[in-house]
Amino acid sequence: QDAVPPFPSTQAKEILASELGLPGGAAALASTFRSLSTEPLAAASIGQVYRGTLHDGRTVAVKVQRPAILDEIGLDLYLLRLLTPLQTRISNAVNRLPTYDADIASAQALVDEWGRGFVAETDYLYEADNTESFAEAMARRGLGAVTSPAVVRELSSSRVLVTEWVDGTRLDLDASPDVPRLCGVAINAYLTML
């Protein structure tokens, strides 16, 4: 995920302007953002993130979905589903097991379920709902140290997610003596979510 190259920022900013309903394309983004990073700060398989400042002074993270990502996911899922019977037969043969129709059906059902989840991840409004639900669930369970960035609903859509900016460091890259305690908090939060 960390090694995914970004797509052109000009394209991302056109998508952002379109999703915000701004006539005039990317040039009109100044009506919403006092500033917006020229290049993404992070790129992943589904989208990339820019840092922005709104006119009210809030610093925000602006996540923009890759163009045509659903087409790419659809093709990948089609090919995966097409190859699932072959993979099931090969796996069973390597393990000296017979292959039954139920084996193939189960493997395809697993691919279908995985695909539904992956497609759902492309809906940033769904992600916004989950972000807010997560924060509420952690607060209800007394895990106030675990939170999520506030969603800026009026600037979010199915292809754009705007949240408050949160400075931080990945725990696996942090040398702080507080990392073991934070890992414990993260594991507690994860188990609570399950």
Phi, psi and chi 1 to 4 in degrees:
 res  aa     phi    psi   chi1   chi2   chi3   chi4
   1 GLN       -  -36.0  175.3  170.2  -39.7      -
   2 ASP   -72.6  -17.9  -70.8  -20.1      -      -
   3 ALA   -97.6    8.7      -      -      -      -
   4 VAL   -77.3  124.9  177.5      -      -      -
   5 PRO   -71.7  149.6   23.9  -29.9      -      -
   6 PRO   -73.8  159.0   24.8  -30.9      -      -
   7 PHE   -93.9  164.7   60.9   95.4      -      -
   8 PRO   -57.0  134.3  -23.6   33.1      -      -
   9 SER   -62.9  -31.9  -72.8      -      -      -
  10 THR   -60.3  -40.6   52.8      -      -      -
  11 GLN   -68.5  -42.4 -163.2  172.4   18.9      -
  12 ALA   -61.4  -41.5      -      -      -      -
  13 LYS   -72.2  -29.1  -69.3  176.8 -179.6  179.4
  14 GLU   -67.8  -41.2  -73.0  -62.8  -30.0      -
  15 ILE   -62.2  -45.0  -68.3  168.7      -      -
  16 LEU   -59.1  -48.6  177.1   57.1      -      -
  17 ALA   -62.0  -42.2      -      -      -      -
  18 SER   -63.0  -45.7  173.4      -      -      -
  19 GLU   -65.9  -30.8  -70.2  -64.0  -53.0      -
  20 LEU   -82.7   -5.3  -66.8  175.2      -      -
  21 GLY    71.0   31.7      -      -      -      -
  22 LEU   -91.9  113.6  -60.2  174.7      -      -
  23 PRO   -67.6  142.1   20.2  -25.8      -      -
  24 GLY   101.9    1.4      -      -      -      -
  25 GLY    66.4 -151.5      -      -      -      -
  26 ALA   -59.1  -29.4      -      -      -      -
  27 ALA   -62.1  -24.7      -      -      -      -
  28 ALA   -84.1   -4.0      -      -      -      -
  29 LEU   -61.6  -24.7  -70.1  173.1      -      -
  30 ALA   -63.0  -19.2      -      -      -      -
  31 SER   -74.1  -18.3   67.0      -      -      -
  32 THR  -109.4  -38.4  -57.9      -      -      -
  33 PHE  -113.5  130.1  -61.2   95.0      -      -
  34 ARG   -67.8  -37.3 -176.6 -175.1  -41.7  155.7
  35 SER  -149.4  154.8   67.2      -      -      -
  36 LEU  -150.6  127.9 -170.2   62.2      -      -
  37 SER   -55.7  143.7   58.1      -      -      -
  38 THR   -72.8  -31.3   55.0      -      -      -
  39 GLU  -122.7  156.0  -64.8  -59.6  -39.6      -
  40 PRO   -68.6  147.4   24.1  -31.8      -      -
  41 LEU   -85.8  -20.1  -62.7  159.9      -      -
  42 ALA  -154.5  146.1      -      -      -      -
  43 ALA  -132.1  139.5      -      -      -      -
  44 ALA  -136.1 -175.6      -      -      -      -
  45 SER   -65.0  -31.7   56.2      -      -      -
  46 ILE   -99.8  -29.3  -64.1  175.3      -      -
  47 GLY  -164.5 -170.6      -      -      -      -
  48 GLN  -142.4  160.5   56.1 -162.9   37.4      -
  49 VAL  -120.1  135.0  178.0      -      -      -
  50 TYR  -115.5  156.0  -65.1   84.4      -      -
  51 ARG  -103.6  131.4 -177.1  176.8  179.2  148.9
  52 GLY  -134.4  165.9      -      -      -      -
  53 THR  -126.8  128.1  -56.4      -      -      -
  54 LEU   -82.6  164.5  -59.5  177.8      -      -
  55 HIS   -64.0  -21.0  -71.2  -70.4      -      -
  56 ASP   -84.8    2.3   64.4    9.1      -      -
  57 GLY    97.5  -11.7      -      -      -      -
  58 ARG   -67.9  137.1  -72.2 -179.0  -70.3  170.3
  59 THR   -91.8  132.1  -56.9      -      -      -
  60 VAL  -131.2  156.5  -67.0      -      -      -
  61 ALA   -98.8  130.7      -      -      -      -
  62 VAL  -117.5  107.5 -178.5      -      -      -
  63 LYS   -98.7  121.8 -175.4  174.4  176.8 -177.3
  64 VAL  -116.2  129.5 -178.4      -      -      -
  65 GLN   -72.4  142.6 -169.9  176.3   96.7      -
  66 ARG   -60.6  141.5  -74.9 -176.0  179.4  -82.9
  67 PRO   -66.3  142.6   17.8  -24.6      -      -
  68 ALA    59.2   24.4      -      -      -      -
  69 ILE   -64.8  -35.0 -169.8   64.8      -      -
  70 LEU   -65.9  -35.2  -82.3  174.7      -      -
  71 ASP   -63.6  -43.2  -65.5  -19.3      -      -
  72 GLU   -65.2  -43.6  -67.4  175.6   28.8      -
  73 ILE   -64.0  -42.6  -69.1  170.1      -      -
  74 GLY   -59.3  -43.7      -      -      -      -
  75 LEU   -64.9  -44.7  177.8   58.9      -      -
  76 ASP   -59.7  -44.5  -71.9  -10.6      -      -
  77 LEU   -66.5  -39.1  -70.0  172.9      -      -
  78 TYR   -59.7  -48.1  171.6   76.5      -      -
  79 LEU   -65.8  -40.6  -67.2  172.7      -      -
  80 LEU   -62.4  -43.0 -170.5   57.4      -      -
  81 ARG   -67.3  -36.7 -161.0  166.8 -161.9  -69.9
  82 LEU   -64.4  -37.6 -167.0   65.9      -      -
  83 LEU   -88.2   -9.9  -66.3  172.1      -      -
  84 THR   -58.1  -45.5  -65.0      -      -      -
  85 PRO   -60.1  -40.9  -24.5   34.6      -      -
  86 LEU   -64.2  -46.3  176.6   62.7      -      -
  87 GLN   -61.8  -39.1 -173.8  -81.8  -28.4      -
  88 THR   -64.7  -44.4  -57.3      -      -      -
  89 ARG   -63.3  -44.0  -73.9 -173.4 -177.9   94.2
  90 ILE   -63.9  -46.4  -69.7  171.1      -      -
  91 SER   -59.5  -44.8  178.6      -      -      -
  92 ASN   -66.2  -38.8  -76.7   -3.0      -      -
  93 ALA   -64.9  -42.6      -      -      -      -
  94 VAL   -59.7  -36.8  165.3      -      -      -
  95 ASN   -90.6    8.2  -68.2  -58.5      -      -
  96 ARG    56.7   44.6  -66.1 -175.9  163.6   80.9
  97 LEU  -117.2  146.3  -63.4  170.4      -      -
  98 PRO   -71.8  154.2   25.0  -30.9      -      -
  99 THR  -108.1  124.9  -61.3      -      -      -
 100 TYR  -107.9  159.3  -59.9  103.7      -      -
 101 ASP   -56.1  -34.8  -71.5  -17.3      -      -
 102 ALA   -65.3  -32.3      -      -      -      -
 103 ASP   -62.7  -45.7  -63.2  -25.4      -      -
 104 ILE   -67.5  -42.5  -67.2  170.1      -      -
 105 ALA   -62.3  -41.2      -      -      -      -
 106 SER   -65.0  -41.9  -68.8      -      -      -
 107 ALA   -65.3  -40.7      -      -      -      -
 108 GLN   -68.0  -36.2  -74.6  179.2  -38.3      -
 109 ALA   -64.2  -37.4      -      -      -      -
 110 LEU   -64.6  -43.2 -175.1   63.0      -      -
 111 VAL   -62.6  -42.7  168.4      -      -      -
 112 ASP   -61.6  -43.6  -68.7  -14.4      -      -
 113 GLU   -66.5  -42.8 -174.0   58.5   32.0      -
 114 TRP   -59.9  -43.1  178.9   78.4      -      -
 115 GLY   -62.3  -41.9      -      -      -      -
 116 ARG   -60.2  -43.1  -83.5 -170.3  -71.9  -80.2
 117 GLY   -65.1  -41.1      -      -      -      -
 118 PHE   -67.4  -41.3 -160.5   65.4      -      -
 119 VAL   -65.1  -38.2  167.6      -      -      -
 120 ALA   -61.2  -32.3      -      -      -      -
 121 GLU   -65.6  -17.6  -74.7 -175.3   31.5      -
 122 THR   -82.8   -8.5   66.0      -      -      -
 123 ASP   -93.8  102.6 -178.2   -8.4      -      -
 124 TYR   -68.7  -20.7  -73.3  173.1      -      -
 125 LEU   -70.1  -35.5  -69.7  176.1      -      -
 126 TYR   -63.7  -42.5  179.8   70.9      -      -
 127 GLU   -63.3  -39.6 -176.6  175.1  -20.5      -
 128 ALA   -62.0  -44.5      -      -      -      -
 129 ASP   -58.9  -45.5  -68.5  -18.5      -      -
 130 ASN   -65.7  -36.6  -73.8  -23.0      -      -
 131 THR   -61.8  -46.0  -61.8      -      -      -
 132 GLU   -69.0  -40.2  -68.1  169.8  -19.8      -
 133 SER   -63.7  -39.1  -65.8      -      -      -
 134 PHE   -61.1  -48.6  173.5   80.2      -      -
 135 ALA   -60.7  -42.5      -      -      -      -
 136 GLU   -64.7  -42.1  -68.8  166.0    8.2      -
 137 ALA   -64.7  -41.0      -      -      -      -
 138 MET   -65.9  -40.4  -66.8  -58.8  106.9      -
 139 ALA   -64.9  -43.1      -      -      -      -
 140 ARG   -61.3  -32.9  -86.5 -164.9  -43.8  -85.6
 141 ARG   -90.7    6.6  -71.0  172.4  174.8   82.1
 142 GLY    76.0   19.6      -      -      -      -
 143 LEU  -101.5   60.5  -65.7  169.9      -      -
 144 GLY   -62.8  -19.7      -      -      -      -
 145 ALA   -73.7  -14.7      -      -      -      -
 146 VAL  -105.8  121.4 -179.8      -      -      -
 147 THR  -143.7 -179.4 -172.4      -      -      -
 148 SER  -139.3  157.8   56.9      -      -      -
 149 PRO   -66.5  144.1   20.0  -27.2      -      -
 150 ALA   -67.7  135.7      -      -      -      -
 151 VAL   -82.2  135.8  174.3      -      -      -
 152 VAL   -95.4   88.5 -177.4      -      -      -
 153 ARG   -58.5  -41.2  -78.2  -77.6  178.6  174.7
 154 GLU   -66.7  -12.7   64.7  -86.7   15.8      -
 155 LEU  -114.0    6.7  -61.5  178.0      -      -
 156 SER  -105.4  151.8  -63.1      -      -      -
 157 SER  -148.6 -173.5   71.5      -      -      -
 158 SER   -66.2  -19.3   62.8      -      -      -
 159 ARG  -116.8   -2.5  -63.6  177.9   63.9 -154.7
 160 VAL  -136.8  132.3  168.8      -      -      -
 161 LEU  -125.7  122.3  177.4   61.4      -      -
 162 VAL  -114.7  125.7  178.6      -      -      -
 163 THR  -132.2  165.8   62.9      -      -      -
 164 GLU   -61.3  149.8   71.5  176.5  -21.4      -
 165 TRP   -81.6  132.4 -177.9  -94.1      -      -
 166 VAL  -123.3  118.5  176.9      -      -      -
 167 ASP   -73.6  141.7  -74.4  -45.5      -      -
 168 GLY  -170.7  177.9      -      -      -      -
 169 THR  -134.6  140.0  -53.4      -      -      -
 170 ARG   -63.9  134.1  -75.5  177.8   31.5  173.9
 171 LEU   -61.0  -33.7  -71.5  178.5      -      -
 172 ASP   -72.8  -10.9   61.6  -23.4      -      -
 173 LEU  -110.8   -0.5  -59.3  176.9      -      -
 174 ASP   -94.4  135.8 -164.1  -40.8      -      -
 175 ALA  -100.3    8.3      -      -      -      -
 176 SER   -63.3  145.1  166.9      -      -      -
 177 PRO   -69.8   -9.0   20.2  -27.9      -      -
 178 ASP   -85.2   -6.6 -154.3   26.7      -      -
 179 VAL   -58.1  -45.9  168.5      -      -      -
 180 PRO   -57.8  -41.0  -26.4   35.7      -      -
 181 ARG   -64.7  -42.7 -175.8 -171.8   68.9   77.2
 182 LEU   -65.3  -36.9  -67.1  173.4      -      -
 183 CYS   -62.5  -39.4  -74.4      -      -      -
 184 GLY   -62.3  -43.1      -      -      -      -
 185 VAL   -62.3  -43.5  170.3      -      -      -
 186 ALA   -63.2  -42.4      -      -      -      -
 187 ILE   -65.0  -42.0  -70.8  169.0      -      -
 188 ASN   -59.9  -44.5 -169.8    9.8      -      -
 189 ALA   -63.3  -43.7      -      -      -      -
 190 TYR   -61.5  -47.1  179.5   75.1      -      -
 191 LEU   -65.5  -33.1  -66.9  173.9      -      -
 192 THR   -64.9  -40.0  -61.1      -      -      -
 193 MET   -65.2  -34.9  -72.1 -174.0  -58.3      -
 194 LEU   -65.3      -  -69.7  177.4      -      -
